[in-house]
Each structure stands twice: as C-alpha cells, then as structure tokens.
Amino acid sequence: MYGLLNFLATLIEFYSYAIIVYILMSWFPNARDTKVGQFLANICEPYLEPFRRFIPPIGMIDISPIVALLVLRFATNGLYALFNMLNLV
C-alpha cells in the first residue's frame, strides 16, 4: 500500500508542476500556442476551469491557480492522513 500512496503523491506533485509551468507560459507571448502549451492546456484547463468560475481575478491577476494548487496540496496531505488512519502505511 505504501507504493500506491507514493505513486499517487508523485502523480499529484507532477500535476502541480505542470500547472505551474502552464501558468508561467502565460507570461511569454505565443508560448501556449506551441505543442507543449496545447498539451498542458489539455491537461490543466479542465482542473483550473471550476476554480476560475468561482474565484474572480483581482485586477489583471488570476489567483485561481493558487487556490487550485492549494487544493492539490490538501489532497496529498489528506491521502497521507487517510492511509495513516487506516493503518495502511
């Protein structure tokens, strides 16, 4: 079971990095139009969209990705807590 927990935590960590790279690509012109940008958009936008619906931008700054990353962090911590609670680790 420890291997499953590590796999899920690593998967969430890589997804968090993908979101960070996707967000940073918005600072560079036409970066999201590349194949890498389109790939990241396909995997990140479905997750970010619900946060963007409920969290309005502050001026020109979109803070919804920060909240989305925090939710991923809480999910990782929740997985560890769940596995510890069930004595699976």
Biopython code that builds the backbone (N, CA, C, O; Angstrom):
import numpy as np
from Bio.PDB.StructureBuilder import StructureBuilder

atoms = [
    (1, "MET", "N", (0.810, -1.204, 0.000)),
    (1, "MET", "CA", (0.000, 0.000, 0.000)),
    (1, "MET", "C", (0.854, 1.270, 0.000)),
    (1, "MET", "O", (0.447, 2.311, -0.515)),
    (2, "TYR", "N", (2.041, 1.157, 0.587)),
    (2, "TYR", "CA", (2.909, 2.328, 0.621)),
    (2, "TYR", "C", (3.311, 2.748, -0.791)),
    (2, "TYR", "O", (3.470, 3.937, -1.064)),
    (3, "GLY", "N", (3.473, 1.783, -1.679)),
    (3, "GLY", "CA", (3.809, 2.083, -3.065)),
    (3, "GLY", "C", (2.690, 2.843, -3.766)),
    (3, "GLY", "O", (2.954, 3.749, -4.557)),
    (4, "LEU", "N", (1.444, 2.479, -3.479)),
    (4, "LEU", "CA", (0.297, 3.185, -4.059)),
    (4, "LEU", "C", (0.250, 4.624, -3.568)),
    (4, "LEU", "O", (0.004, 5.544, -4.349)),
    (5, "LEU", "N", (0.488, 4.821, -2.272)),
    (5, "LEU", "CA", (0.494, 6.170, -1.708)),
    (5, "LEU", "C", (1.587, 7.016, -2.347)),
    (5, "LEU", "O", (1.350, 8.165, -2.718)),
    (6, "ASN", "N", (2.774, 6.453, -2.476)),
    (6, "ASN", "CA", (3.867, 7.189, -3.117)),
    (6, "ASN", "C", (3.551, 7.506, -4.573)),
    (6, "ASN", "O", (3.851, 8.603, -5.044)),
    (7, "PHE", "N", (2.957, 6.571, -5.282)),
    (7, "PHE", "CA", (2.592, 6.798, -6.682)),
    (7, "PHE", "C", (1.591, 7.947, -6.801)),
    (7, "PHE", "O", (1.761, 8.838, -7.633)),
    (8, "LEU", "N", (0.550, 7.924, -5.968)),
    (8, "LEU", "CA", (-0.460, 8.981, -6.020)),
    (8, "LEU", "C", (0.121, 10.334, -5.635)),
    (8, "LEU", "O", (-0.191, 11.343, -6.268)),
    (9, "ALA", "N", (0.958, 10.367, -4.607)),
    (9, "ALA", "CA", (1.577, 11.622, -4.184)),
    (9, "ALA", "C", (2.499, 12.164, -5.271)),
    (9, "ALA", "O", (2.537, 13.372, -5.508)),
    (10, "THR", "N", (3.231, 11.293, -5.923)),
    (10, "THR", "CA", (4.121, 11.716, -7.006)),
    (10, "THR", "C", (3.321, 12.213, -8.204)),
    (10, "THR", "O", (3.696, 13.198, -8.840)),
    (11, "LEU", "N", (2.238, 11.544, -8.507)),
    (11, "LEU", "CA", (1.378, 11.965, -9.606)),
    (11, "LEU", "C", (0.801, 13.361, -9.341)),
    (11, "LEU", "O", (0.771, 14.202, -10.240)),
    (12, "ILE", "N", (0.352, 13.602, -8.134)),
    (12, "ILE", "CA", (-0.177, 14.919, -7.774)),
    (12, "ILE", "C", (0.923, 15.968, -7.832)),
    (12, "ILE", "O", (0.678, 17.097, -8.259)),
    (13, "GLU", "N", (2.126, 15.611, -7.411)),
    (13, "GLU", "CA", (3.248, 16.557, -7.452)),
    (13, "GLU", "C", (3.593, 16.929, -8.898)),
    (13, "GLU", "O", (3.798, 18.106, -9.198)),
    (14, "PHE", "N", (3.659, 15.939, -9.794)),
    (14, "PHE", "CA", (3.935, 16.235, -11.205)),
    (14, "PHE", "C", (2.828, 17.082, -11.823)),
    (14, "PHE", "O", (3.099, 17.969, -12.633)),
    (15, "TYR", "N", (1.586, 16.812, -11.443)),
    (15, "TYR", "CA", (0.466, 17.606, -11.956)),
    (15, "TYR", "C", (0.577, 19.047, -11.462)),
    (15, "TYR", "O", (0.281, 19.981, -12.206)),
    (16, "SER", "N", (0.999, 19.231, -10.218)),
    (16, "SER", "CA", (1.209, 20.584, -9.683)),
    (16, "SER", "C", (2.281, 21.314, -10.476)),
    (16, "SER", "O", (2.134, 22.493, -10.796)),
    (17, "TYR", "N", (3.367, 20.603, -10.794)),
    (17, "TYR", "CA", (4.424, 21.216, -11.607)),
    (17, "TYR", "C", (3.914, 21.573, -13.001)),
    (17, "TYR", "O", (4.281, 22.613, -13.548)),
    (18, "ALA", "N", (3.078, 20.725, -13.571)),
    (18, "ALA", "CA", (2.512, 21.015, -14.893)),
    (18, "ALA", "C", (1.667, 22.280, -14.839)),
    (18, "ALA", "O", (1.716, 23.097, -15.759)),
    (19, "ILE", "N", (0.896, 22.448, -13.777)),
    (19, "ILE", "CA", (0.081, 23.654, -13.633)),
    (19, "ILE", "C", (0.968, 24.882, -13.496)),
    (19, "ILE", "O", (0.684, 25.921, -14.093)),
    (20, "ILE", "N", (2.032, 24.775, -12.722)),
    (20, "ILE", "CA", (2.950, 25.912, -12.550)),
    (20, "ILE", "C", (3.577, 26.295, -13.880)),
    (20, "ILE", "O", (3.645, 27.479, -14.212)),
    (21, "VAL", "N", (4.037, 25.313, -14.647)),
    (21, "VAL", "CA", (4.630, 25.602, -15.958)),
    (21, "VAL", "C", (3.588, 26.232, -16.880)),
    (21, "VAL", "O", (3.888, 27.174, -17.614)),
    (22, "TYR", "N", (2.378, 25.714, -16.839)),
    (22, "TYR", "CA", (1.306, 26.251, -17.676)),
    (22, "TYR", "C", (1.013, 27.703, -17.317)),
    (22, "TYR", "O", (0.796, 28.530, -18.202)),
    (23, "ILE", "N", (1.005, 28.012, -16.045)),
    (23, "ILE", "CA", (0.760, 29.389, -15.604)),
    (23, "ILE", "C", (1.906, 30.291, -16.042)),
    (23, "ILE", "O", (1.673, 31.399, -16.525)),
    (24, "LEU", "N", (3.134, 29.830, -15.878)),
    (24, "LEU", "CA", (4.280, 30.649, -16.270)),
    (24, "LEU", "C", (4.332, 30.884, -17.780)),
    (24, "LEU", "O", (4.873, 31.892, -18.235)),
    (25, "MET", "N", (3.772, 29.958, -18.551)),
    (25, "MET", "CA", (3.753, 30.131, -20.008)),
    (25, "MET", "C", (2.904, 31.333, -20.427)),
    (25, "MET", "O", (3.084, 31.870, -21.520)),
    (26, "SER", "N", (1.990, 31.751, -19.568)),
    (26, "SER", "CA", (1.154, 32.901, -19.912)),
    (26, "SER", "C", (1.964, 34.195, -19.924)),
    (26, "SER", "O", (1.509, 35.196, -20.477)),
    (27, "TRP", "N", (3.131, 34.194, -19.338)),
    (27, "TRP", "CA", (3.971, 35.389, -19.315)),
    (27, "TRP", "C", (4.731, 35.593, -20.616)),
    (27, "TRP", "O", (5.252, 36.681, -20.863)),
    (28, "PHE", "N", (4.801, 34.566, -21.447)),
    (28, "PHE", "CA", (5.558, 34.644, -22.688)),
    (28, "PHE", "C", (4.606, 34.623, -23.874)),
    (28, "PHE", "O", (3.706, 33.785, -23.933)),
    (29, "PRO", "N", (4.798, 35.540, -24.822)),
    (29, "PRO", "CA", (3.895, 35.596, -25.973)),
    (29, "PRO", "C", (3.945, 34.302, -26.792)),
    (29, "PRO", "O", (5.017, 33.769, -27.077)),
    (30, "ASN", "N", (2.786, 33.826, -27.153)),
    (30, "ASN", "CA", (2.601, 32.651, -28.014)),
    (30, "ASN", "C", (3.149, 31.350, -27.429)),
    (30, "ASN", "O", (3.247, 30.360, -28.155)),
    (31, "ALA", "N", (3.505, 31.316, -26.168)),
    (31, "ALA", "CA", (4.034, 30.086, -25.575)),
    (31, "ALA", "C", (2.944, 29.023, -25.469)),
    (31, "ALA", "O", (3.222, 27.831, -25.595)),
    (32, "ARG", "N", (1.720, 29.449, -25.241)),
    (32, "ARG", "CA", (0.625, 28.484, -25.116)),
    (32, "ARG", "C", (0.150, 27.962, -26.464)),
    (32, "ARG", "O", (-0.642, 27.022, -26.524)),
    (33, "ASP", "N", (0.626, 28.561, -27.536)),
    (33, "ASP", "CA", (0.255, 28.099, -28.879)),
    (33, "ASP", "C", (1.161, 26.977, -29.374)),
    (33, "ASP", "O", (0.884, 26.371, -30.408)),
    (34, "THR", "N", (2.233, 26.697, -28.651)),
    (34, "THR", "CA", (3.131, 25.611, -29.046)),
    (34, "THR", "C", (2.486, 24.265, -28.707)),
    (34, "THR", "O", (1.455, 24.216, -28.035)),
    (35, "LYS", "N", (3.090, 23.191, -29.169)),
    (35, "LYS", "CA", (2.555, 21.854, -28.869)),
    (35, "LYS", "C", (2.601, 21.564, -27.371)),
    (35, "LYS", "O", (1.681, 20.954, -26.827)),
    (36, "VAL", "N", (3.662, 21.996, -26.711)),
    (36, "VAL", "CA", (3.759, 21.798, -25.262)),
    (36, "VAL", "C", (2.675, 22.599, -24.557)),
    (36, "VAL", "O", (2.035, 22.102, -23.631)),
    (37, "GLY", "N", (2.468, 23.838, -24.991)),
    (37, "GLY", "CA", (1.429, 24.677, -24.407)),
    (37, "GLY", "C", (0.044, 24.095, -24.605)),
    (37, "GLY", "O", (-0.786, 24.143, -23.697)),
    (38, "GLN", "N", (-0.213, 23.553, -25.770)),
    (38, "GLN", "CA", (-1.515, 22.937, -26.034)),
    (38, "GLN", "C", (-1.700, 21.667, -25.215)),
    (38, "GLN", "O", (-2.799, 21.399, -24.729)),
    (39, "PHE", "N", (-0.636, 20.882, -25.058)),
    (39, "PHE", "CA", (-0.716, 19.677, -24.233)),
    (39, "PHE", "C", (-1.020, 20.048, -22.776)),
    (39, "PHE", "O", (-1.888, 19.451, -22.139)),
    (40, "LEU", "N", (-0.295, 21.037, -22.269)),
    (40, "LEU", "CA", (-0.535, 21.466, -20.888)),
    (40, "LEU", "C", (-1.934, 22.053, -20.721)),
    (40, "LEU", "O", (-2.566, 21.869, -19.681)),
    (41, "ALA", "N", (-2.415, 22.755, -21.737)),
    (41, "ALA", "CA", (-3.775, 23.291, -21.676)),
    (41, "ALA", "C", (-4.793, 22.157, -21.606)),
    (41, "ALA", "O", (-5.778, 22.247, -20.874)),
    (42, "ASN", "N", (-4.558, 21.102, -22.357)),
    (42, "ASN", "CA", (-5.488, 19.969, -22.355)),
    (42, "ASN", "C", (-5.541, 19.262, -21.010)),
    (42, "ASN", "O", (-6.592, 18.753, -20.620)),
    (43, "ILE", "N", (-4.419, 19.224, -20.295)),
    (43, "ILE", "CA", (-4.447, 18.518, -19.007)),
    (43, "ILE", "C", (-4.703, 19.440, -17.824)),
    (43, "ILE", "O", (-5.144, 18.972, -16.775)),
    (44, "CYS", "N", (-4.439, 20.739, -17.962)),
    (44, "CYS", "CA", (-4.585, 21.665, -16.830)),
    (44, "CYS", "C", (-5.912, 22.416, -16.832)),
    (44, "CYS", "O", (-6.497, 22.632, -15.770)),
    (45, "GLU", "N", (-6.389, 22.812, -17.987)),
    (45, "GLU", "CA", (-7.608, 23.623, -18.046)),
    (45, "GLU", "C", (-8.844, 22.945, -17.454)),
    (45, "GLU", "O", (-9.619, 23.617, -16.773)),
    (46, "PRO", "N", (-9.064, 21.655, -17.679)),
    (46, "PRO", "CA", (-10.251, 21.039, -17.058)),
    (46, "PRO", "C", (-10.243, 21.136, -15.531)),
    (46, "PRO", "O", (-11.302, 21.235, -14.911)),
    (47, "TYR", "N", (-9.061, 21.108, -14.927)),
    (47, "TYR", "CA", (-8.967, 21.234, -13.475)),
    (47, "TYR", "C", (-9.081, 22.689, -13.028)),
    (47, "TYR", "O", (-9.692, 22.973, -11.997)),
    (48, "LEU", "N", (-8.499, 23.614, -13.794)),
    (48, "LEU", "CA", (-8.491, 25.019, -13.400)),
    (48, "LEU", "C", (-9.823, 25.723, -13.652)),
    (48, "LEU", "O", (-10.150, 26.688, -12.960)),
    (49, "GLU", "N", (-10.585, 25.259, -14.621)),
    (49, "GLU", "CA", (-11.824, 25.935, -15.011)),
    (49, "GLU", "C", (-12.817, 26.101, -13.862)),
    (49, "GLU", "O", (-13.342, 27.203, -13.703)),
    (50, "PRO", "N", (-13.109, 25.086, -13.056)),
    (50, "PRO", "CA", (-14.061, 25.309, -11.950)),
    (50, "PRO", "C", (-13.588, 26.376, -10.957)),
    (50, "PRO", "O", (-14.401, 27.116, -10.404)),
    (51, "PHE", "N", (-12.289, 26.450, -10.736)),
    (51, "PHE", "CA", (-11.772, 27.473, -9.828)),
    (51, "PHE", "C", (-11.940, 28.860, -10.430)),
    (51, "PHE", "O", (-12.228, 29.817, -9.711)),
    (52, "ARG", "N", (-11.766, 28.977, -11.728)),
    (52, "ARG", "CA", (-11.908, 30.281, -12.394)),
    (52, "ARG", "C", (-13.356, 30.756, -12.401)),
    (52, "ARG", "O", (-13.618, 31.959, -12.426)),
    (53, "ARG", "N", (-14.301, 29.811, -12.378)),
    (53, "ARG", "CA", (-15.710, 30.204, -12.341)),
    (53, "ARG", "C", (-16.082, 30.842, -11.009)),
    (53, "ARG", "O", (-16.904, 31.757, -10.963)),
    (54, "PHE", "N", (-15.473, 30.355, -9.917)),
    (54, "PHE", "CA", (-15.868, 30.817, -8.586)),
    (54, "PHE", "C", (-14.961, 31.891, -8.005)),
    (54, "PHE", "O", (-15.374, 32.620, -7.102)),
    (55, "ILE", "N", (-13.742, 32.003, -8.500)),
    (55, "ILE", "CA", (-12.791, 32.976, -7.969)),
    (55, "ILE", "C", (-12.502, 34.009, -9.050)),
    (55, "ILE", "O", (-11.807, 33.716, -10.023)),
    (56, "PRO", "N", (-13.030, 35.209, -8.882)),
    (56, "PRO", "CA", (-12.792, 36.235, -9.911)),
    (56, "PRO", "C", (-11.355, 36.755, -9.838)),
    (56, "PRO", "O", (-10.736, 36.734, -8.775)),
    (57, "PRO", "N", (-10.833, 37.217, -10.969)),
    (57, "PRO", "CA", (-9.486, 37.784, -10.951)),
    (57, "PRO", "C", (-9.454, 39.083, -10.147)),
    (57, "PRO", "O", (-10.444, 39.812, -10.087)),
    (58, "ILE", "N", (-8.329, 39.358, -9.542)),
    (58, "ILE", "CA", (-8.123, 40.611, -8.822)),
    (58, "ILE", "C", (-7.357, 41.524, -9.767)),
    (58, "ILE", "O", (-6.145, 41.387, -9.933)),
    (59, "GLY", "N", (-8.068, 42.446, -10.378)),
    (59, "GLY", "CA", (-7.449, 43.287, -11.400)),
    (59, "GLY", "C", (-7.076, 42.431, -12.597)),
    (59, "GLY", "O", (-7.931, 41.802, -13.221)),
    (60, "MET", "N", (-5.792, 42.417, -12.906)),
    (60, "MET", "CA", (-5.290, 41.612, -14.024)),
    (60, "MET", "C", (-4.700, 40.286, -13.550)),
    (60, "MET", "O", (-4.170, 39.522, -14.357)),
    (61, "ILE", "N", (-4.785, 40.009, -12.258)),
    (61, "ILE", "CA", (-4.143, 38.816, -11.704)),
    (61, "ILE", "C", (-5.190, 37.751, -11.394)),
    (61, "ILE", "O", (-6.154, 37.993, -10.668)),
    (62, "ASP", "N", (-4.980, 36.587, -11.954)),
    (62, "ASP", "CA", (-5.857, 35.441, -11.718)),
    (62, "ASP", "C", (-5.270, 34.613, -10.577)),
    (62, "ASP", "O", (-4.222, 33.986, -10.736)),
    (63, "ILE", "N", (-5.945, 34.612, -9.429)),
    (63, "ILE", "CA", (-5.426, 33.877, -8.273)),
    (63, "ILE", "C", (-5.996, 32.467, -8.172)),
    (63, "ILE", "O", (-5.626, 31.716, -7.269)),
    (64, "SER", "N", (-6.892, 32.097, -9.086)),
    (64, "SER", "CA", (-7.500, 30.766, -9.011)),
    (64, "SER", "C", (-6.482, 29.623, -9.117)),
    (64, "SER", "O", (-6.687, 28.592, -8.477)),
    (65, "PRO", "N", (-5.388, 29.753, -9.896)),
    (65, "PRO", "CA", (-4.410, 28.652, -9.906)),
    (65, "PRO", "C", (-3.740, 28.448, -8.539)),
    (65, "PRO", "O", (-3.370, 27.326, -8.193)),
    (66, "ILE", "N", (-3.587, 29.519, -7.771)),
    (66, "ILE", "CA", (-3.002, 29.380, -6.439)),
    (66, "ILE", "C", (-3.917, 28.538, -5.569)),
    (66, "ILE", "O", (-3.456, 27.654, -4.847)),
    (67, "VAL", "N", (-5.212, 28.812, -5.636)),
    (67, "VAL", "CA", (-6.181, 28.033, -4.864)),
    (67, "VAL", "C", (-6.204, 26.587, -5.354)),
    (67, "VAL", "O", (-6.305, 25.656, -4.554)),
    (68, "ALA", "N", (-6.110, 26.405, -6.664)),
    (68, "ALA", "CA", (-6.105, 25.051, -7.223)),
    (68, "ALA", "C", (-4.882, 24.268, -6.744)),
    (68, "ALA", "O", (-4.986, 23.079, -6.444)),
    (69, "LEU", "N", (-3.734, 24.923, -6.670)),
    (69, "LEU", "CA", (-2.534, 24.259, -6.172)),
    (69, "LEU", "C", (-2.659, 23.939, -4.683)),
    (69, "LEU", "O", (-2.194, 22.893, -4.231)),
    (70, "LEU", "N", (-3.279, 24.831, -3.928)),
    (70, "LEU", "CA", (-3.504, 24.553, -2.505)),
    (70, "LEU", "C", (-4.416, 23.351, -2.318)),
    (70, "LEU", "O", (-4.199, 22.538, -1.419)),
    (71, "VAL", "N", (-5.434, 23.234, -3.162)),
    (71, "VAL", "CA", (-6.337, 22.078, -3.085)),
    (71, "VAL", "C", (-5.572, 20.788, -3.372)),
    (71, "VAL", "O", (-5.803, 19.771, -2.717)),
    (72, "LEU", "N", (-4.670, 20.823, -4.339)),
    (72, "LEU", "CA", (-3.851, 19.635, -4.618)),
    (72, "LEU", "C", (-2.964, 19.297, -3.421)),
    (72, "LEU", "O", (-2.782, 18.123, -3.095)),
    (73, "ARG", "N", (-2.414, 20.318, -2.766)),
    (73, "ARG", "CA", (-1.576, 20.083, -1.587)),
    (73, "ARG", "C", (-2.402, 19.464, -0.460)),
    (73, "ARG", "O", (-1.958, 18.528, 0.206)),
    (74, "PHE", "N", (-3.620, 20.003, -0.254)),
    (74, "PHE", "CA", (-4.503, 19.446, 0.777)),
    (74, "PHE", "C", (-4.908, 18.015, 0.427)),
    (74, "PHE", "O", (-5.068, 17.182, 1.319)),
    (75, "ALA", "N", (-5.071, 17.727, -0.847)),
    (75, "ALA", "CA", (-5.415, 16.364, -1.261)),
    (75, "ALA", "C", (-4.278, 15.406, -0.937)),
    (75, "ALA", "O", (-4.516, 14.290, -0.476)),
    (76, "THR", "N", (-3.050, 15.834, -1.174)),
    (76, "THR", "CA", (-1.899, 14.994, -0.838)),
    (76, "THR", "C", (-1.837, 14.749, 0.662)),
    (76, "THR", "O", (-1.643, 13.616, 1.105)),
    (77, "ASN", "N", (-2.002, 15.815, 1.446)),
    (77, "ASN", "CA", (-1.990, 15.662, 2.904)),
    (77, "ASN", "C", (-3.143, 14.782, 3.365)),
    (77, "ASN", "O", (-2.989, 13.995, 4.299)),
    (78, "GLY", "N", (-4.284, 14.908, 2.725)),
    (78, "GLY", "CA", (-5.432, 14.079, 3.059)),
    (78, "GLY", "C", (-5.191, 12.612, 2.758)),
    (78, "GLY", "O", (-5.618, 11.739, 3.513)),
    (79, "LEU", "N", (-4.498, 12.337, 1.642)),
    (79, "LEU", "CA", (-4.151, 10.947, 1.318)),
    (79, "LEU", "C", (-3.253, 10.342, 2.393)),
    (79, "LEU", "O", (-3.472, 9.216, 2.841)),
    (80, "TYR", "N", (-2.240, 11.106, 2.800)),
    (80, "TYR", "CA", (-1.354, 10.606, 3.852)),
    (80, "TYR", "C", (-2.125, 10.375, 5.145)),
    (80, "TYR", "O", (-1.924, 9.365, 5.819)),
    (81, "ALA", "N", (-3.005, 11.308, 5.494)),
    (81, "ALA", "CA", (-3.795, 11.159, 6.718)),
    (81, "ALA", "C", (-4.722, 9.953, 6.628)),
    (81, "ALA", "O", (-4.868, 9.212, 7.600)),
    (82, "LEU", "N", (-5.347, 9.750, 5.478)),
    (82, "LEU", "CA", (-6.249, 8.615, 5.294)),
    (82, "LEU", "C", (-5.503, 7.289, 5.412)),
    (82, "LEU", "O", (-5.961, 6.362, 6.080)),
    (83, "PHE", "N", (-4.341, 7.211, 4.750)),
    (83, "PHE", "CA", (-3.561, 5.983, 4.821)),
    (83, "PHE", "C", (-3.072, 5.729, 6.242)),
    (83, "PHE", "O", (-3.029, 4.580, 6.684)),
    (84, "ASN", "N", (-2.701, 6.790, 6.964)),
    (84, "ASN", "CA", (-2.264, 6.621, 8.350)),
    (84, "ASN", "C", (-3.436, 6.207, 9.237)),
    (84, "ASN", "O", (-3.281, 5.362, 10.118)),
    (85, "MET", "N", (-4.595, 6.793, 9.009)),
    (85, "MET", "CA", (-5.763, 6.490, 9.815)),
    (85, "MET", "C", (-6.193, 5.024, 9.629)),
    (85, "MET", "O", (-6.616, 4.367, 10.580)),
    (86, "LEU", "N", (-6.079, 4.536, 8.415)),
    (86, "LEU", "CA", (-6.462, 3.154, 8.120)),
    (86, "LEU", "C", (-5.322, 2.173, 8.375)),
    (86, "LEU", "O", (-5.447, 0.974, 8.122)),
    (87, "ASN", "N", (-4.198, 2.706, 8.884)),
    (87, "ASN", "CA", (-3.021, 1.880, 9.171)),
    (87, "ASN", "C", (-2.541, 1.106, 7.947)),
    (87, "ASN", "O", (-2.157, -0.060, 8.038)),
    (88, "LEU", "N", (-2.574, 1.779, 6.805)),
    (88, "LEU", "CA", (-2.146, 1.144, 5.572)),
    (88, "LEU", "C", (-0.677, 1.445, 5.250)),
    (88, "LEU", "O", (-0.095, 0.854, 4.341)),
    (89, "VAL", "N", (-0.095, 2.367, 6.007)),
    (89, "VAL", "CA", (1.296, 2.731, 5.744)),
    (89, "VAL", "C", (2.159, 2.126, 6.809)),
    (89, "VAL", "O", (3.378, 2.302, 6.790)),
]
sb = StructureBuilder()
sb.init_structure("model")
sb.init_model(0)
sb.init_chain("A")
sb.init_seg("    ")
for serial, (resi, resn, name, xyz) in enumerate(atoms, 1):
    if name == "N":
        sb.init_residue(resn, " ", resi, " ")
    sb.init_atom(name, np.array(xyz, "f"), 0.0, 1.0, " ", f" {name:<3s}", serial, name[0])
structure = sb.get_structure()
